[in-house]
Amino acid sequence: MFNPFEDDSREYLALCNDEEQYSLWPQGLQIPAGWRTVYGTATREKVLDRIERSWTDMRPKSLRGAGGQGDSP
């Protein structure tokens, strides 16, 4: 079964939402509501590298800004 998210021969975008969560997105597919392009078009490897360097805290923005709530004891 073909998976457009794992095709190294196509180009990709890095998307980000209002919670500062990132997603790898194949170029040419419709961008979902609530997401915007923050990097690309580039190879899958370059986009994944950008996401890894940009998304250093996996918690949603609303949780990070909650005055430390959700942090480990």
N, CA, C and O atoms as a Tripos MOL2 file, in Angstrom:
@<TRIPOS>MOLECULE
protein
  292   291    73     0     0
PROTEIN
NO_CHARGES

@<TRIPOS>ATOM
      1 N           0.8510   -1.1810    0.0000 N.3       1 MET1
      2 CA          0.0000    0.0000    0.0000 C.3       1 MET1
      3 C           0.9020    1.2510    0.0000 C.2       1 MET1
      4 O           1.8540    1.3350    0.7750 O.2       1 MET1
      5 N           0.5980    2.1920   -0.8530 N.am      2 PHE2
      6 CA          1.3750    3.4230   -1.0080 C.3       2 PHE2
      7 C           1.0630    4.4080    0.1160 C.2       2 PHE2
      8 O          -0.1020    4.6680    0.4210 O.2       2 PHE2
      9 N           2.1160    4.9540    0.7300 N.am      3 ASN3
     10 CA          1.9580    5.9410    1.7900 C.3       3 ASN3
     11 C           2.6940    7.2140    1.3650 C.2       3 ASN3
     12 O           3.9240    7.2180    1.3260 O.2       3 ASN3
     13 N           1.9660    8.3070    1.0430 N.am      4 PRO4
     14 CA          2.6290    9.5240    0.5720 C.3       4 PRO4
     15 C           3.4970   10.1950    1.6360 C.2       4 PRO4
     16 O           4.3010   11.0660    1.3020 O.2       4 PRO4
     17 N           3.3580    9.8170    2.8930 N.am      5 PHE5
     18 CA          4.1530   10.4090    3.9640 C.3       5 PHE5
     19 C           5.5210    9.7360    4.1090 C.2       5 PHE5
     20 O           6.3700   10.2090    4.8640 O.2       5 PHE5
     21 N           5.7320    8.6440    3.3930 N.am      6 GLU6
     22 CA          6.9940    7.9080    3.4860 C.3       6 GLU6
     23 C           7.6780    7.7590    2.1350 C.2       6 GLU6
     24 O           8.5180    6.8750    1.9670 O.2       6 GLU6
     25 N           7.3400    8.5940    1.1850 N.am      7 ASP7
     26 CA          7.8790    8.5310   -0.1710 C.3       7 ASP7
     27 C           9.0690    9.4800   -0.2930 C.2       7 ASP7
     28 O           8.8880   10.6930   -0.3960 O.2       7 ASP7
     29 N          10.2770    8.9360   -0.2830 N.am      8 ASP8
     30 CA         11.4830    9.7640   -0.3450 C.3       8 ASP8
     31 C          11.6820   10.4520   -1.6860 C.2       8 ASP8
     32 O          12.5450   11.3210   -1.8110 O.2       8 ASP8
     33 N          10.8960   10.0770   -2.6930 N.am      9 SER9
     34 CA         11.0620   10.6760   -4.0140 C.3       9 SER9
     35 C          10.2510   11.9600   -4.1990 C.2       9 SER9
     36 O          10.4110   12.6430   -5.2110 O.2       9 SER9
     37 N           9.4000   12.2940   -3.2590 N.am     10 ARG10
     38 CA          8.5970   13.5120   -3.4040 C.3      10 ARG10
     39 C           9.0900   14.6030   -2.4680 C.2      10 ARG10
     40 O           9.9530   14.3620   -1.6240 O.2      10 ARG10
     41 N           8.5430   15.7960   -2.6170 N.am     11 GLU11
     42 CA          8.9190   16.9150   -1.7580 C.3      11 GLU11
     43 C           7.8560   17.1220   -0.6910 C.2      11 GLU11
     44 O           6.7020   16.7220   -0.8440 O.2      11 GLU11
     45 N           8.2840   17.7650    0.4030 N.am     12 TYR12
     46 CA          7.4420   17.9170    1.5840 C.3      12 TYR12
     47 C           7.4640   19.3410    2.1080 C.2      12 TYR12
     48 O           8.2960   20.1600    1.7200 O.2      12 TYR12
     49 N           6.5260   19.6060    2.9980 N.am     13 LEU13
     50 CA          6.4310   20.8590    3.7360 C.3      13 LEU13
     51 C           6.4910   20.5310    5.2200 C.2      13 LEU13
     52 O           6.1710   19.4150    5.6290 O.2      13 LEU13
     53 N           6.9010   21.5020    6.0230 N.am     14 ALA14
     54 CA          6.7340   21.4200    7.4720 C.3      14 ALA14
     55 C           5.5580   22.3250    7.7970 C.2      14 ALA14
     56 O           5.5460   23.5000    7.4310 O.2      14 ALA14
     57 N           4.5780   21.7730    8.4830 N.am     15 LEU15
     58 CA          3.4100   22.5390    8.9090 C.3      15 LEU15
     59 C           3.4750   22.7660   10.4080 C.2      15 LEU15
     60 O           4.1180   22.0120   11.1390 O.2      15 LEU15
     61 N           2.8010   23.8150   10.8560 N.am     16 CYS16
     62 CA          2.7120   24.1190   12.2800 C.3      16 CYS16
     63 C           1.2950   24.6050   12.5670 C.2      16 CYS16
     64 O           0.6840   25.2800   11.7380 O.2      16 CYS16
     65 N           0.7730   24.2570   13.7490 N.am     17 ASN17
     66 CA         -0.5590   24.7440   14.1240 C.3      17 ASN17
     67 C          -0.4410   25.7740   15.2530 C.2      17 ASN17
     68 O           0.6630   26.1050   15.6850 O.2      17 ASN17
     69 N          -1.5630   26.2670   15.7150 N.am     18 ASP18
     70 CA         -1.5560   27.3040   16.7560 C.3      18 ASP18
     71 C          -0.9800   26.8200   18.0820 C.2      18 ASP18
     72 O          -0.5670   27.6360   18.9070 O.2      18 ASP18
     73 N          -0.9450   25.5140   18.3000 N.am     19 GLU19
     74 CA         -0.3600   24.9420   19.5120 C.3      19 GLU19
     75 C           1.1290   24.6730   19.3340 C.2      19 GLU19
     76 O           1.7600   24.0570   20.1920 O.2      19 GLU19
     77 N           1.6930   25.1390   18.2100 N.am     20 GLU20
     78 CA          3.1080   24.9720   17.8790 C.3      20 GLU20
     79 C           3.5170   23.5090   17.8050 C.2      20 GLU20
     80 O           4.6180   23.1320   18.2050 O.2      20 GLU20
     81 N           2.6040   22.6900   17.2830 N.am     21 GLN21
     82 CA          2.8920   21.2990   16.9770 C.3      21 GLN21
     83 C           3.2200   21.2370   15.4890 C.2      21 GLN21
     84 O           2.6360   21.9750   14.6960 O.2      21 GLN21
     85 N           4.1400   20.3700   15.1080 N.am     22 TYR22
     86 CA          4.6250   20.2970   13.7390 C.3      22 TYR22
     87 C           4.1750   19.0180   13.0560 C.2      22 TYR22
     88 O           3.8740   18.0140   13.7020 O.2      22 TYR22
     89 N           4.1390   19.0840   11.7140 N.am     23 SER23
     90 CA          3.7920   17.9240   10.9300 C.3      23 SER23
     91 C           4.5450   17.9400    9.6150 C.2      23 SER23
     92 O           4.6860   18.9880    8.9840 O.2      23 SER23
     93 N           5.0230   16.7880    9.2050 N.am     24 LEU24
     94 CA          5.5580   16.5820    7.8710 C.3      24 LEU24
     95 C           4.3660   16.4470    6.9340 C.2      24 LEU24
     96 O           3.4320   15.7030    7.2340 O.2      24 LEU24
     97 N           4.3790   17.1600    5.7940 N.am     25 TRP25
     98 CA          3.2210   17.1270    4.9110 C.3      25 TRP25
     99 C           3.6640   17.0430    3.4540 C.2      25 TRP25
    100 O           4.4650   17.8640    3.0070 O.2      25 TRP25
    101 N           3.1550   16.0590    2.7060 N.am     26 PRO26
    102 CA          3.5300   15.9360    1.2980 C.3      26 PRO26
    103 C           3.0740   17.1510    0.4770 C.2      26 PRO26
    104 O           1.9260   17.5840    0.5690 O.2      26 PRO26
    105 N           3.9980   17.6840   -0.3210 N.am     27 GLN27
    106 CA          3.6760   18.7810   -1.2350 C.3      27 GLN27
    107 C           2.5800   18.3060   -2.1810 C.2      27 GLN27
    108 O           2.6230   17.1810   -2.6800 O.2      27 GLN27
    109 N           1.6160   19.1530   -2.4170 N.am     28 GLY28
    110 CA          0.5430   18.8220   -3.3500 C.3      28 GLY28
    111 C          -0.7280   18.3330   -2.6870 C.2      28 GLY28
    112 O          -1.7870   18.3460   -3.3130 O.2      28 GLY28
    113 N          -0.6520   17.9000   -1.4300 N.am     29 LEU29
    114 CA         -1.8650   17.5280   -0.7010 C.3      29 LEU29
    115 C          -2.4170   18.7730   -0.0280 C.2      29 LEU29
    116 O          -1.6630   19.6550    0.3840 O.2      29 LEU29
    117 N          -3.7400   18.8390    0.0820 N.am     30 GLN30
    118 CA         -4.3740   19.9930    0.7050 C.3      30 GLN30
    119 C          -3.9480   20.1030    2.1670 C.2      30 GLN30
    120 O          -3.9720   19.1210    2.9090 O.2      30 GLN30
    121 N          -3.5610   21.3080    2.5670 N.am     31 ILE31
    122 CA         -3.1660   21.5570    3.9520 C.3      31 ILE31
    123 C          -4.4250   21.6290    4.8130 C.2      31 ILE31
    124 O          -5.3560   22.3630    4.4810 O.2      31 ILE31
    125 N          -4.4660   20.8840    5.9020 N.am     32 PRO32
    126 CA         -5.6580   20.8640    6.7480 C.3      32 PRO32
    127 C          -5.8980   22.2180    7.4210 C.2      32 PRO32
    128 O          -4.9670   22.9860    7.6600 O.2      32 PRO32
    129 N          -7.1530   22.4840    7.7140 N.am     33 ALA33
    130 CA         -7.5370   23.7120    8.4180 C.3      33 ALA33
    131 C          -6.8000   23.7750    9.7460 C.2      33 ALA33
    132 O          -6.6560   22.7640   10.4320 O.2      33 ALA33
    133 N          -6.3360   24.9640   10.1070 N.am     34 GLY34
    134 CA         -5.6470   25.1630   11.3750 C.3      34 GLY34
    135 C          -4.1420   24.9730   11.2920 C.2      34 GLY34
    136 O          -3.4390   25.1440   12.2890 O.2      34 GLY34
    137 N          -3.6450   24.6240   10.1250 N.am     35 TRP35
    138 CA         -2.2120   24.4120    9.9330 C.3      35 TRP35
    139 C          -1.7000   25.4060    8.9090 C.2      35 TRP35
    140 O          -2.4410   25.8370    8.0260 O.2      35 TRP35
    141 N          -0.4080   25.7750    9.0300 N.am     36 ARG36
    142 CA          0.2260   26.6940    8.0760 C.3      36 ARG36
    143 C           1.6180   26.1600    7.7410 C.2      36 ARG36
    144 O           2.2350   25.4530    8.5380 O.2      36 ARG36
    145 N           2.0900   26.5060    6.5670 N.am     37 THR37
    146 CA          3.4210   26.0880    6.1320 C.3      37 THR37
    147 C           4.4690   26.9500    6.8170 C.2      37 THR37
    148 O           4.3700   28.1770    6.8080 O.2      37 THR37
    149 N           5.4790   26.3100    7.4140 N.am     38 VAL38
    150 CA          6.5710   27.0380    8.0550 C.3      38 VAL38
    151 C           7.9210   26.7230    7.4250 C.2      38 VAL38
    152 O           8.9160   27.3810    7.7280 O.2      38 VAL38
    153 N           7.9630   25.7110    6.5430 N.am     39 TYR39
    154 CA          9.2030   25.3730    5.8630 C.3      39 TYR39
    155 C           8.8830   24.5020    4.6620 C.2      39 TYR39
    156 O           7.9370   23.7140    4.6790 O.2      39 TYR39
    157 N           9.6830   24.6540    3.6230 N.am     40 GLY40
    158 CA          9.5590   23.7880    2.4490 C.3      40 GLY40
    159 C           9.2060   24.6310    1.2510 C.2      40 GLY40
    160 O           8.8890   25.8150    1.3700 O.2      40 GLY40
    161 N           9.2590   24.0720    0.2250 N.am     41 THR41
    162 CA          9.2900   22.6900   -0.2100 C.3      41 THR41
    163 C          10.7390   22.1840   -0.1960 C.2      41 THR41
    164 O          11.6630   22.8810   -0.6160 O.2      41 THR41
    165 N          10.9100   20.9450    0.3030 N.am     42 ALA42
    166 CA         12.2360   20.3560    0.4040 C.3      42 ALA42
    167 C          12.0970   18.8380    0.4680 C.2      42 ALA42
    168 O          10.9910   18.3000    0.5010 O.2      42 ALA42
    169 N          13.2340   18.1690    0.4860 N.am     43 THR43
    170 CA         13.2120   16.7120    0.5980 C.3      43 THR43
    171 C          12.6430   16.3090    1.9580 C.2      43 THR43
    172 O          12.6180   17.1010    2.9000 O.2      43 THR43
    173 N          12.1970   15.0810    2.0340 N.am     44 ARG44
    174 CA         11.6450   14.5510    3.2810 C.3      44 ARG44
    175 C          12.6910   14.6670    4.3960 C.2      44 ARG44
    176 O          12.3710   15.0820    5.5100 O.2      44 ARG44
    177 N          13.9180   14.3050    4.0970 N.am     45 GLU45
    178 CA         15.0010   14.3520    5.0870 C.3      45 GLU45
    179 C          15.2230   15.7770    5.6120 C.2      45 GLU45
    180 O          15.3630   15.9700    6.8200 O.2      45 GLU45
    181 N          15.2550   16.7650    4.7310 N.am     46 LYS46
    182 CA         15.4760   18.1490    5.1590 C.3      46 LYS46
    183 C          14.3150   18.6700    5.9910 C.2      46 LYS46
    184 O          14.5250   19.3780    6.9760 O.2      46 LYS46
    185 N          13.0970   18.3280    5.6040 N.am     47 VAL47
    186 CA         11.9320   18.7930    6.3670 C.3      47 VAL47
    187 C          11.9090   18.1360    7.7460 C.2      47 VAL47
    188 O          11.6430   18.8080    8.7430 O.2      47 VAL47
    189 N          12.1810   16.8480    7.8140 N.am     48 LEU48
    190 CA         12.2250   16.1830    9.1170 C.3      48 LEU48
    191 C          13.3180   16.7700   10.0060 C.2      48 LEU48
    192 O          13.1280   16.9160   11.2130 O.2      48 LEU48
    193 N          14.4580   17.1060    9.4110 N.am     49 ASP49
    194 CA         15.5380   17.7400   10.1730 C.3      49 ASP49
    195 C          15.0870   19.0920   10.7200 C.2      49 ASP49
    196 O          15.3560   19.4090   11.8780 O.2      49 ASP49
    197 N          14.4120   19.8810    9.9100 N.am     50 ARG50
    198 CA         13.9120   21.1860   10.3560 C.3      50 ARG50
    199 C          12.9090   21.0190   11.4960 C.2      50 ARG50
    200 O          12.9550   21.7510   12.4850 O.2      50 ARG50
    201 N          12.0170   20.0650   11.3550 N.am     51 ILE51
    202 CA         11.0270   19.8260   12.4110 C.3      51 ILE51
    203 C          11.7330   19.4120   13.7050 C.2      51 ILE51
    204 O          11.3920   19.9020   14.7820 O.2      51 ILE51
    205 N          12.7010   18.5270   13.6020 N.am     52 GLU52
    206 CA         13.4270   18.0740   14.7890 C.3      52 GLU52
    207 C          14.1310   19.2270   15.4950 C.2      52 GLU52
    208 O          14.1440   19.2820   16.7250 O.2      52 GLU52
    209 N          14.7120   20.1430   14.7360 N.am     53 ARG53
    210 CA         15.4180   21.2830   15.3360 C.3      53 ARG53
    211 C          14.4470   22.3240   15.8910 C.2      53 ARG53
    212 O          14.7850   23.0310   16.8410 O.2      53 ARG53
    213 N          13.2540   22.4320   15.3200 N.am     54 SER54
    214 CA         12.2860   23.4560   15.7260 C.3      54 SER54
    215 C          11.3900   23.0030   16.8710 C.2      54 SER54
    216 O          11.0280   23.8090   17.7290 O.2      54 SER54
    217 N          11.0320   21.7370   16.8930 N.am     55 TRP55
    218 CA         10.0430   21.2320   17.8420 C.3      55 TRP55
    219 C          10.7690   20.5470   18.9920 C.2      55 TRP55
    220 O          10.8370   19.3190   19.0590 O.2      55 TRP55
    221 N          11.3080   21.3590   19.8910 N.am     56 THR56
    222 CA         12.1270   20.8370   20.9780 C.3      56 THR56
    223 C          11.3330   20.4790   22.2280 C.2      56 THR56
    224 O          11.8370   19.7710   23.1000 O.2      56 THR56
    225 N          10.1090   20.9550   22.3210 N.am     57 ASP57
    226 CA          9.2350   20.6470   23.4540 C.3      57 ASP57
    227 C           7.9200   20.1410   22.8750 C.2      57 ASP57
    228 O           7.1730   20.9060   22.2650 O.2      57 ASP57
    229 N           7.6370   18.8650   23.0620 N.am     58 MET58
    230 CA          6.4790   18.2380   22.4350 C.3      58 MET58
    231 C           5.1410   18.6530   23.0460 C.2      58 MET58
    232 O           4.0860   18.3780   22.4740 O.2      58 MET58
    233 N           5.1800   19.3090   24.1960 N.am     59 ARG59
    234 CA          3.9240   19.7210   24.8130 C.3      59 ARG59
    235 C           3.2690   20.8230   23.9850 C.2      59 ARG59
    236 O           3.9680   21.6770   23.4400 O.2      59 ARG59
    237 N           1.9410   20.8200   23.8800 N.am     60 PRO60
    238 CA          1.2480   21.9080   23.1810 C.3      60 PRO60
    239 C           1.5490   23.2520   23.8470 C.2      60 PRO60
    240 O           1.8050   23.3130   25.0490 O.2      60 PRO60
    241 N           1.5170   24.3080   23.0710 N.am     61 LYS61
    242 CA          1.8070   25.6590   23.5680 C.3      61 LYS61
    243 C           0.9410   25.9990   24.7810 C.2      61 LYS61
    244 O           1.4320   26.5910   25.7420 O.2      61 LYS61
    245 N          -0.3300   25.6330   24.7450 N.am     62 SER62
    246 CA         -1.2360   25.9720   25.8530 C.3      62 SER62
    247 C          -0.8180   25.2800   27.1470 C.2      62 SER62
    248 O          -1.0470   25.8220   28.2280 O.2      62 SER62
    249 N          -0.2190   24.1150   27.0660 N.am     63 LEU63
    250 CA          0.2400   23.4240   28.2640 C.3      63 LEU63
    251 C           1.5580   24.0090   28.7420 C.2      63 LEU63
    252 O           1.7660   24.1500   29.9470 O.2      63 LEU63
    253 N           2.4550   24.3530   27.8200 N.am     64 ARG64
    254 CA          3.7330   24.9560   28.2150 C.3      64 ARG64
    255 C           3.5100   26.2890   28.9210 C.2      64 ARG64
    256 O           4.2670   26.6420   29.8250 O.2      64 ARG64
    257 N           2.4900   27.0270   28.5250 N.am     65 GLY65
    258 CA          2.2280   28.3410   29.1040 C.3      65 GLY65
    259 C           1.3350   28.2910   30.3260 C.2      65 GLY65
    260 O           0.8610   29.3290   30.7870 O.2      65 GLY65
    261 N           1.0990   27.1090   30.8580 N.am     66 ALA66
    262 CA          0.1750   26.9520   31.9830 C.3      66 ALA66
    263 C           0.8630   27.0720   33.3230 C.2      66 ALA66
    264 O           0.3960   26.4950   34.3060 O.2      66 ALA66
    265 N           1.9670   27.8100   33.3920 N.am     67 GLY67
    266 CA          2.6410   28.0410   34.6680 C.3      67 GLY67
    267 C           3.2860   26.8150   35.2470 C.2      67 GLY67
    268 O           3.3560   26.6580   36.4660 O.2      67 GLY67
    269 N           3.7680   25.9280   34.3680 N.am     68 GLY68
    270 CA          4.4660   24.7420   34.8500 C.3      68 GLY68
    271 C           3.5580   23.5590   35.0700 C.2      68 GLY68
    272 O           4.0470   22.4820   35.4110 O.2      68 GLY68
    273 N           2.2620   23.7040   34.8920 N.am     69 GLN69
    274 CA          1.3730   22.5720   35.0740 C.3      69 GLN69
    275 C           1.7250   21.5030   34.0570 C.2      69 GLN69
    276 O           2.0240   21.8060   32.9020 O.2      69 GLN69
    277 N           1.6900   20.2810   34.4790 N.am     70 GLY70
    278 CA          1.9970   19.1780   33.6020 C.3      70 GLY70
    279 C           3.4600   18.8130   33.6220 C.2      70 GLY70
    280 O           3.8450   17.8110   33.0200 O.2      70 GLY70
    281 N           4.3070   19.6030   34.3060 N.am     71 ASP71
    282 CA          5.7150   19.2540   34.4160 C.3      71 ASP71
    283 C           5.8520   18.0720   35.3690 C.2      71 ASP71
    284 O           5.0280   17.8820   36.2640 O.2      71 ASP71
    285 N           6.8850   17.2960   35.1690 N.am     72 SER72
    286 CA          7.1380   16.1600   36.0560 C.3      72 SER72
    287 C           7.5600   16.6830   37.4200 C.2      72 SER72
    288 O           8.2220   17.7170   37.5080 O.2      72 SER72
    289 N           7.1800   15.9740   38.4960 N.am     73 PRO73
    290 CA          7.5720   16.3990   39.8560 C.3      73 PRO73
    291 C           9.0510   16.2640   40.0770 C.2      73 PRO73
    292 O           9.5450   16.5760   41.1600 O.2      73 PRO73
@<TRIPOS>BOND
     1     1     2 1
     2     2     3 1
     3     3     4 2
     4     3     5 am
     5     5     6 1
     6     6     7 1
     7     7     8 2
     8     7     9 am
     9     9    10 1
    10    10    11 1
    11    11    12 2
    12    11    13 am
    13    13    14 1
    14    14    15 1
    15    15    16 2
    16    15    17 am
    17    17    18 1
    18    18    19 1
    19    19    20 2
    20    19    21 am
    21    21    22 1
    22    22    23 1
    23    23    24 2
    24    23    25 am
    25    25    26 1
    26    26    27 1
    27    27    28 2
    28    27    29 am
    29    29    30 1
    30    30    31 1
    31    31    32 2
    32    31    33 am
    33    33    34 1
    34    34    35 1
    35    35    36 2
    36    35    37 am
    37    37    38 1
    38    38    39 1
    39    39    40 2
    40    39    41 am
    41    41    42 1
    42    42    43 1
    43    43    44 2
    44    43    45 am
    45    45    46 1
    46    46    47 1
    47    47    48 2
    48    47    49 am
    49    49    50 1
    50    50    51 1
    51    51    52 2
    52    51    53 am
    53    53    54 1
    54    54    55 1
    55    55    56 2
    56    55    57 am
    57    57    58 1
    58    58    59 1
    59    59    60 2
    60    59    61 am
    61    61    62 1
    62    62    63 1
    63    63    64 2
    64    63    65 am
    65    65    66 1
    66    66    67 1
    67    67    68 2
    68    67    69 am
    69    69    70 1
    70    70    71 1
    71    71    72 2
    72    71    73 am
    73    73    74 1
    74    74    75 1
    75    75    76 2
    76    75    77 am
    77    77    78 1
    78    78    79 1
    79    79    80 2
    80    79    81 am
    81    81    82 1
    82    82    83 1
    83    83    84 2
    84    83    85 am
    85    85    86 1
    86    86    87 1
    87    87    88 2
    88    87    89 am
    89    89    90 1
    90    90    91 1
    91    91    92 2
    92    91    93 am
    93    93    94 1
    94    94    95 1
    95    95    96 2
    96    95    97 am
    97    97    98 1
    98    98    99 1
    99    99   100 2
   100    99   101 am
   101   101   102 1
   102   102   103 1
   103   103   104 2
   104   103   105 am
   105   105   106 1
   106   106   107 1
   107   107   108 2
   108   107   109 am
   109   109   110 1
   110   110   111 1
   111   111   112 2
   112   111   113 am
   113   113   114 1
   114   114   115 1
   115   115   116 2
   116   115   117 am
   117   117   118 1
   118   118   119 1
   119   119   120 2
   120   119   121 am
   121   121   122 1
   122   122   123 1
   123   123   124 2
   124   123   125 am
   125   125   126 1
   126   126   127 1
   127   127   128 2
   128   127   129 am
   129   129   130 1
   130   130   131 1
   131   131   132 2
   132   131   133 am
   133   133   134 1
   134   134   135 1
   135   135   136 2
   136   135   137 am
   137   137   138 1
   138   138   139 1
   139   139   140 2
   140   139   141 am
   141   141   142 1
   142   142   143 1
   143   143   144 2
   144   143   145 am
   145   145   146 1
   146   146   147 1
   147   147   148 2
   148   147   149 am
   149   149   150 1
   150   150   151 1
   151   151   152 2
   152   151   153 am
   153   153   154 1
   154   154   155 1
   155   155   156 2
   156   155   157 am
   157   157   158 1
   158   158   159 1
   159   159   160 2
   160   159   161 am
   161   161   162 1
   162   162   163 1
   163   163   164 2
   164   163   165 am
   165   165   166 1
   166   166   167 1
   167   167   168 2
   168   167   169 am
   169   169   170 1
   170   170   171 1
   171   171   172 2
   172   171   173 am
   173   173   174 1
   174   174   175 1
   175   175   176 2
   176   175   177 am
   177   177   178 1
   178   178   179 1
   179   179   180 2
   180   179   181 am
   181   181   182 1
   182   182   183 1
   183   183   184 2
   184   183   185 am
   185   185   186 1
   186   186   187 1
   187   187   188 2
   188   187   189 am
   189   189   190 1
   190   190   191 1
   191   191   192 2
   192   191   193 am
   193   193   194 1
   194   194   195 1
   195   195   196 2
   196   195   197 am
   197   197   198 1
   198   198   199 1
   199   199   200 2
   200   199   201 am
   201   201   202 1
   202   202   203 1
   203   203   204 2
   204   203   205 am
   205   205   206 1
   206   206   207 1
   207   207   208 2
   208   207   209 am
   209   209   210 1
   210   210   211 1
   211   211   212 2
   212   211   213 am
   213   213   214 1
   214   214   215 1
   215   215   216 2
   216   215   217 am
   217   217   218 1
   218   218   219 1
   219   219   220 2
   220   219   221 am
   221   221   222 1
   222   222   223 1
   223   223   224 2
   224   223   225 am
   225   225   226 1
   226   226   227 1
   227   227   228 2
   228   227   229 am
   229   229   230 1
   230   230   231 1
   231   231   232 2
   232   231   233 am
   233   233   234 1
   234   234   235 1
   235   235   236 2
   236   235   237 am
   237   237   238 1
   238   238   239 1
   239   239   240 2
   240   239   241 am
   241   241   242 1
   242   242   243 1
   243   243   244 2
   244   243   245 am
   245   245   246 1
   246   246   247 1
   247   247   248 2
   248   247   249 am
   249   249   250 1
   250   250   251 1
   251   251   252 2
   252   251   253 am
   253   253   254 1
   254   254   255 1
   255   255   256 2
   256   255   257 am
   257   257   258 1
   258   258   259 1
   259   259   260 2
   260   259   261 am
   261   261   262 1
   262   262   263 1
   263   263   264 2
   264   263   265 am
   265   265   266 1
   266   266   267 1
   267   267   268 2
   268   267   269 am
   269   269   270 1
   270   270   271 1
   271   271   272 2
   272   271   273 am
   273   273   274 1
   274   274   275 1
   275   275   276 2
   276   275   277 am
   277   277   278 1
   278   278   279 1
   279   279   280 2
   280   279   281 am
   281   281   282 1
   282   282   283 1
   283   283   284 2
   284   283   285 am
   285   285   286 1
   286   286   287 1
   287   287   288 2
   288   287   289 am
   289   289   290 1
   290   290   291 1
   291   291   292 2
@<TRIPOS>SUBSTRUCTURE
     1 MET1         2 RESIDUE 1 A MET
     2 PHE2         6 RESIDUE 1 A PHE
     3 ASN3        10 RESIDUE 1 A ASN
     4 PRO4        14 RESIDUE 1 A PRO
     5 PHE5        18 RESIDUE 1 A PHE
     6 GLU6        22 RESIDUE 1 A GLU
     7 ASP7        26 RESIDUE 1 A ASP
     8 ASP8        30 RESIDUE 1 A ASP
     9 SER9        34 RESIDUE 1 A SER
    10 ARG10       38 RESIDUE 1 A ARG
    11 GLU11       42 RESIDUE 1 A GLU
    12 TYR12       46 RESIDUE 1 A TYR
    13 LEU13       50 RESIDUE 1 A LEU
    14 ALA14       54 RESIDUE 1 A ALA
    15 LEU15       58 RESIDUE 1 A LEU
    16 CYS16       62 RESIDUE 1 A CYS
    17 ASN17       66 RESIDUE 1 A ASN
    18 ASP18       70 RESIDUE 1 A ASP
    19 GLU19       74 RESIDUE 1 A GLU
    20 GLU20       78 RESIDUE 1 A GLU
    21 GLN21       82 RESIDUE 1 A GLN
    22 TYR22       86 RESIDUE 1 A TYR
    23 SER23       90 RESIDUE 1 A SER
    24 LEU24       94 RESIDUE 1 A LEU
    25 TRP25       98 RESIDUE 1 A TRP
    26 PRO26      102 RESIDUE 1 A PRO
    27 GLN27      106 RESIDUE 1 A GLN
    28 GLY28      110 RESIDUE 1 A GLY
    29 LEU29      114 RESIDUE 1 A LEU
    30 GLN30      118 RESIDUE 1 A GLN
    31 ILE31      122 RESIDUE 1 A ILE
    32 PRO32      126 RESIDUE 1 A PRO
    33 ALA33      130 RESIDUE 1 A ALA
    34 GLY34      134 RESIDUE 1 A GLY
    35 TRP35      138 RESIDUE 1 A TRP
    36 ARG36      142 RESIDUE 1 A ARG
    37 THR37      146 RESIDUE 1 A THR
    38 VAL38      150 RESIDUE 1 A VAL
    39 TYR39      154 RESIDUE 1 A TYR
    40 GLY40      158 RESIDUE 1 A GLY
    41 THR41      162 RESIDUE 1 A THR
    42 ALA42      166 RESIDUE 1 A ALA
    43 THR43      170 RESIDUE 1 A THR
    44 ARG44      174 RESIDUE 1 A ARG
    45 GLU45      178 RESIDUE 1 A GLU
    46 LYS46      182 RESIDUE 1 A LYS
    47 VAL47      186 RESIDUE 1 A VAL
    48 LEU48      190 RESIDUE 1 A LEU
    49 ASP49      194 RESIDUE 1 A ASP
    50 ARG50      198 RESIDUE 1 A ARG
    51 ILE51      202 RESIDUE 1 A ILE
    52 GLU52      206 RESIDUE 1 A GLU
    53 ARG53      210 RESIDUE 1 A ARG
    54 SER54      214 RESIDUE 1 A SER
    55 TRP55      218 RESIDUE 1 A TRP
    56 THR56      222 RESIDUE 1 A THR
    57 ASP57      226 RESIDUE 1 A ASP
    58 MET58      230 RESIDUE 1 A MET
    59 ARG59      234 RESIDUE 1 A ARG
    60 PRO60      238 RESIDUE 1 A PRO
    61 LYS61      242 RESIDUE 1 A LYS
    62 SER62      246 RESIDUE 1 A SER
    63 LEU63      250 RESIDUE 1 A LEU
    64 ARG64      254 RESIDUE 1 A ARG
    65 GLY65      258 RESIDUE 1 A GLY
    66 ALA66      262 RESIDUE 1 A ALA
    67 GLY67      266 RESIDUE 1 A GLY
    68 GLY68      270 RESIDUE 1 A GLY
    69 GLN69      274 RESIDUE 1 A GLN
    70 GLY70      278 RESIDUE 1 A GLY
    71 ASP71      282 RESIDUE 1 A ASP
    72 SER72      286 RESIDUE 1 A SER
    73 PRO73      290 RESIDUE 1 A PRO
